[in-house]
């Protein structure tokens, strides 16, 4: 249970911009965190309790300092604790969401499930959670499909267009233990990515810091920066050539390389930006890729980014057993990455 307390503005203070909900004008609120949510990241806590508020707006109010815990400024990755008082500014909740627009129930292919967690094979084109104009994602659909499940929370995230392994915790203790592994880099995360050109055999490690920024339209982007950048975050990516595809001249396609990409750090868009910085942007990437090549690929049926969360290694949160899961390439990617048959 959470307690919600309306907070009054101090005398003489400038009132914040007023937002409205389906119930009328919004007000500054204080949410008291109960033990069920102890240890959760602030951004995940807010996304759960501010359903109908765009994800970009949630992150904006955190960055601006409008969200505070026990009167102190915090970051998105701050972990809430039982008894914390989380200050929320007035926010606009979608009337459609507030009126009750439930996510359609949906199950996803299961790679592993027990009483602690579910490992699913997420398809491309499905966001992991609602927000930014999306009323629902994987987690909302899964909760709808399993109404008797008392606890279902995302352990980590994948980009909407990235397919592959996604972990969902079924217990608070499992969530905290697994997220600690991700934060402490105790997991092994390997993706399959297809890039144009022939990947150099001697290029096995990319160690370049990344800088997150917002474009004029508010869309998030990431770029490579220098070690001197105070806002840069170190990012390390290991790359191994899995196979090479010859050029398909009749289709106007260059030679390509299928890579096994392992990330030692989990930065936003890390693989996409690191590979693009080396001149090997991922095939189909609509943010950092070769747009002319992407247009040719779309005409040939490749309408998505070729990035797949292939293998995930982690310690089971209860038994401590080291697990290694694999999700093979979905048919559309597997067919495209297969060498053409010789006549």
N, C-alpha and C positions, 0 to 999 in steps of 0.2 A: 504494500500500500504506500502511496505517496501523499503527502499533505501539500495543498496549494494555498498560499497566503497572498492576498492582494497587498501590494506595497504602495503607500501613499507618497506622493512627491514631497520633497522638503520645501518649507516656505521660501518663496523667492527664487526657487530653481526654475530653469527653463523647461517646460514640458516637452517630452519627446514627441516626434511626429505620431499622430494618432492613426492606428490601423484598426480595421474592423474585422469581426468574425461573423459567422452566421447568427450569433447570439447578440451582436451589437458591438459597441466600442471595446477595444481591448485595453488592458491595463498592465502595468508592471506587475510581475508575479514572482514569488519565491517558492521554489519547489524543494521540499525536504526529501533527501535521498534515503530510501530505506535499505535494509540489508540485502534485499533481493537484487539490487543493482550495484552493490559495492564492488569496486574494482573495474567497472566499465569505463571505457573512454568517454570523455565528455561529448564528442561529436555523435557517437553512437547513442548515448543516453538521450540527447536532444532529438535526434532523428526519430527515436522511438516515441517520445512524448510530444513532439510537435508535428504529428502527422498532418499532411496538407500544406506544410510550409516548405517551399522549394529548398533543396539541399544547398544551392548556392547562397541563399539568404541565411541559412543556419550558419554556414562558415563565415559569412560576412559579419554577422553580429558577434561571433566569437572574436574575430580578428580586430574588430573595432573596440573591443572592451566592454560592449554592452551586456555581455554575459559574464557574470562573476560568480565565484564560489567563495562563500564566507567573506564577501566584500572585496575579494582580491581578483585581479585580472588573471586570466588563465589561457592556456592554449588548447587547441582541439584534442591533443593527445593526453591532456591531463586526466587522471583517473579519479572518478568520484568515489567518495566513501560514505558509509552509513552515517546519517546525521548532518551531512553537508547541506547548506542552504544555497541553492542555485538560483541566482537572480536572472529573470528573463525579461527583456524589454517587450513592449507591445509588438506583436507580430500578426501578420495577416494570414489567416487560415482559409484555404479554399472552401467556398461555400459548398461546392460539389462534394468535396471530401467530407466536410462536416455533416452534410445531409445523409451521408452513409452510402458510399460507392464501393462496396467490398471488392477486393481482388478476387478474380476467378480462382477456384481451387485448382491446384496443379501439382502433380508429383513430377520429379525429375529422375533420370537414370541414377541409381544408387550404386556406388562402388564399394561402400562399406557402411554398415550401421550396427550400432549396439546401444546400450543404455546411456552412453556418454556423448556420442556424436553421430553425425551423418556426413558422409563424403559423397557429394553428388558430382555428376558430369554435366556442368552447366553448358547449355547451347549458346551459340553466338546470338547476338541481337536481343538478349534479355538482360536487363539491369539487375544488379544484386539486391537493390532496394529502391523504393519509390523516392521521388524528389526530382527537382529540375524539370518540371513539366510532366513527369511520369507519376501516375497515381499508385503504381505498385511495381514490385520487382520479385525476384526469386523468394525472398524471405516472407513477404506478404502472401504470396501464393501458397507457399509451403504451410504457413500457419493456417490458412483457410482450408487446406486439404487435410490438416491434422488438428481438428478442433479440440481433441482431448489432450494434446501435448501442452503441458503447463509452461514449458520453456523451450524456445527455439531462437537462437541468436547467431548472427554471422560471426565467424572467427576472423575472417579477413575478407578482402574484396578482390574482384576482377573487373576490368573495364567491360563495359556493355558488349563490345564487339569481340572480346576475348572469350574463347570457349575453354572448357577443361575443368580441372579439379577445384571444388569449392567446399570448404568445411563449414558445417553448422553445428554448434554446440547444443546439447539437450539438457545440460545442467550448468548452473552458474559456476561451480567449481571447475568443470571442464573448460568453460570459456576462458576463465582467468588463467588456467594452466597453459592452454594452447596459445593464447595471446602473448603470454610471457615468452614462450618459445619463439614466436615470430619476432617479438621485440628484441630478444637476446641473440637473434640470428642462429638459433639452434635447429632450424628447419632447413631442408634442402628443397629448393624450388627450381625446377627446370622446365623451360618452355621450348616448343618447337616454333621456329619462325622461318619464313621463306623470304629471301632478299634477292634483288637482281644483281647479276655479276658473279664473279668467282671470289669467294671469301679467301683472303690470304692465309696460308697455312700457319704462318708465324704470328698471326694476330689472335692471341688466346685470352687476353685480359684487357678490359677497358676500365680505367680508374679515373673518372672525371666527375667533379662535383656538379650538381644540378641546382637550378634556380627556378622556383615556381613564380608565376606572375599571372595577372589577369589582362586580357585584351580589352579594348574599348567597349566591346559588347558584353563584357563580364565573363567571357568564356575562359576557362583555365588553360594555361599552356606551361610548358617547361622547356628550358634551354640549358645547354652546357655552359658552365661559367668557369671562373678561375678559383684557385685556392684562396685568393685574397678577398673574394666576395664574402662579406659578413653574413649574407643570406643564403650562401651556397651550402648544400648538404652533400657530404661525400657519398658517392655511389660507385659500387664495384660490380662489374658484370663479367662472367667468364663465358667464352664462346668456343664451341667445338663444331667443326664441319661434319655433318651427318651424311650428306650425299650431294652430288652435283647434277644439275639438269642441263642438258644441252640447249642451245638456242633453238627456238621454234620459228624459223625464218618465215615460213608460210603464214604464220599468224602474227608476225611482227613482234615477237617476244625475244628478249635477250636470254643468254644463259643465266641460270639462277642457282642459288645455294640454299639448301635446307640446313638450318643450324639448330644445334642444341644449345640453349642459352640458359645459364644458371646465374641467378642473382644472389649476391652475398648481402645486399642491402635491399630494402623494399621501398624504393622511392616512387612517387607518382610518375607514370609514363617512363620509367627508367629504361626498359628494354627498347622502347620505341625511339627515345631520344638518343640513347647511346649508339644504337646501330645507325641511325640517320646521321649522327655526327661523324661517322667514319665513311660516309658516302654509300651506305647500304641500308636505305630506309626499307621498312617492312612492306612487302607487297600488299596493296589495298589499304594502307594507312591513310585516312583522309585528313589527318592533322599534320603529319610530318613527312608524308610520302611523296612519290613522284606522281603528280596528278595526271600527267599525260599518259603514263603507263597504266595508271589505275583506270582511266577511261577505256583503254584498249582491253584491259582485263574484264571490265564489266560487260563489254559486248560479247566476251567469250564465256560469260557465266560466273566469273569470280567476282562476286559482289560484296565481299567482306574482307576484313584484314586477316592476313594469314599469321595469326598468333594464337597458340594453343597451350594452355597449362597442362603439360604432359605428365610430369612426375612430381610427387610431393612426398618428402620424407619427414617424419616427426615422431616424437615419443607419445605413446598412448597416454592420455591424461590420468588414467586410473592404474593401469598395470605397469607403465613405464617401458613397455615393449617398443622397440624401434620398428616403425612401420614404413613401408614404401609402397605407395599407390601409383598406378599408372592409368591414364585415360588415353586410349589410342586416338589418332586423328579421326575426326568425323569424316564421313564419306566424301563430302564436297572438297575438303582439303586433301584427303588421301588420293583422290582421283587426279587432282591437279598436280600433285607432287610426284606422281608416278612417271617415270621416263616413258616417252612415247614409244609405241611398238614399232619395230623395224619392219619395213615392207618386205 
